[in-house]
Amino acid sequence: MTVKTVGLDLAKDVFQVHCVSATGRKIINKKIKRAKLLAFFETLPRCVVGMEACGSAHHWGRELRKLGHDVRLMPAAYVKP
């Protein structure tokens, strides 16, 4: 199964990553340290990455776009904990 959509919860040091297949099946749900985040996304195929629009979201969005991912920022009101 390949990853089609990724939900990324941004934080200061540890990020939560939730990956879903095209059929909606959960593939990956794990915590990743800041230093290893870009290395993790380099291993993934190009996919849609959704994250809450916050202070650091634009920085991470630029970095993930450099890797070829389609980044979508969402207002905080639409993000479910």
WOJONOR-V153727 format. One line per field, one symbol per residue. phi: phi as a letter, one per 40 degrees, with the letter a starting at -180 (. if undefined). psi: psi as a letter, one per 40 degrees, with the letter a starting at -180 (. if undefined). burial: b if it has 16 or more other C-alpha atoms within 10 Angstrom, else e. Layout:
BEGIN
phi = ???
psi = ???
burial = ???
END
This chain:
BEGIN
phi = .bcbbbbbccacbbbbbbbbcccgccbbaacbcdcbcccccccccdacbbaccbdccccccccccccgcccbcbccccccc
psi = iihdhhhhhiaddhihhhhiideehhdhgihhiddeddddddeiihihhhihhadeddddddddddeeihhhhiiddehh.
burial = eebbbbbbbbeeebbebbbbbeeeeeeeeeeeeeeebeeebeeeebbbbbbbbeeebeebbeebeeeebebeeeeeeeeee
END
